[in-house]
Structure formats: C-alpha cells, structure tokens
Amino acid sequence: MYVRSTALIALGLFVAAGHVPLRAQSLADVAKKEEERRKSVPPPAKVYTNKDLSAVPESANPAPIPAPSSGAPAAAQTEPAPEVAKAKDATSGQAKDQAYWAGRHKALQEKVDRDQTYMEAIQTRVNSLSADFVNRHDPAQRSVIERERQKATAELARLAEEIVKGKKAITEFEEEARRAAVPPGWLR
C-alpha cells in the first residue's frame, strides 16, 4: 500500500512539475502574421489557356505519317487520316470543336448514369413487390402484385440492355474521337 501511494504521489508531482502554462495566440497576432506572409508571397505566374494561344495555320501542320505497307492489317491502312475526318466534318456543316466532343461525351455518360439510377430504383420496386407477393394470402391481391412485378422485371431487363448499349456507344464514341485525333482532355 505504501509503495502504491508513493508511486501515485510521485506521478502527481511529475505531472505538476511538467505542466507549463501554454499561451494561446490572439486573433490579432494571427492576422498580423498572415498579412506579413501574404506580403512575402510572390505574385502568381501567368497561366496560359487555349484562348491565349493563336490558331496554327493548316499549312504549318506536318504531313501525316504513312502506315507501313507490310505487316499492317487492312483495316489500319484504310482508316482515314485526321485531316480526312476533319474534311468530312466540314461537309456535314457541324463544327467538331472541344465543345462538341465534350458535350456529346457528357450526354452519353449522363444517359448511362440516369439509366443506372433508374435501374436501381426499379430493382428496389421488384424487391418490394416480391416481398409483398410472399406476404399476401389473398389470391386476387397476389395476382395484381404479380402483374406489377412482371412489368417491373421487364423494365429492369430493358434498362440493363440500354445500359449495355450506352456503354458500347461511349466506347465507340471514344474510339471515334481517338481516330479524329481529339485530345483526351476534350472528353472530360
């Protein structure tokens, strides 16, 4: 008992001796230091965007590298050059700039996301109808619930097919953009 009380007293003295009052900074001190720090920070460097750059004349673009004639598949040799793709775009009358590529990619992605969200909601409805069907004992109510469940299941299958088609459309669109030499940043 004596050893235990001595240890507790020693621990208490150690904590009391090691306790040094801490001084908190006032809000005014912090504001002054921040003001001094901001004065010493150099101004930001110039950030260049696409709007700051001038357009490169068509004649300044290097000629496309021809595909090797041996060992390359026929599909790769018949693939149109980016310049040919640009000419086709010009004949359709629609400008395929950054806004076009980003907008089209965003629309495809939003459709897939919307279909996935709707599919999750329909799945919840199917689960709810299945639980209701099991818990009902009246044959008339069960038949109504079963018809609703079959409709929801058919809609669920249709949405799953739409999602697969949408993902395939996104992949094809990204491949089209790659063939047209669209910078990857334009598809974000």
Number of C-alpha atoms within 10 A of each C-alpha: 6 6 8 9 10 11 12 11 12 12 12 12 12 11 11 10 9 9 9 8 6 6 6 7 8 8 8 9 11 11 11 11 11 12 11 11 10 11 10 9 8 7 8 6 6 6 6 8 7 7 7 8 8 7 8 8 7 8 7 7 8 7 8 9 7 8 11 10 9 7 6 10 10 10 8 10 13 9 12 13 15 16 14 12 15 15 10 12 13 12 9 8 8 10 13 14 11 15 12 14 22 16 15 15 19 15 13 15 16 13 15 21 15 12 20 16 13 15 20 14 13 20 16 13 17 21 15 13 20 16 12 16 19 10 10 12 10 9 10 10 12 18 12 11 20 17 12 16 21 13 12 20 17 13 17 21 13 13 20 15 12 16 19 12 13 19 16 12 16 19 12 12 17 17 13 13 18 13 14 17 14 18 11 12 9 15 18 10
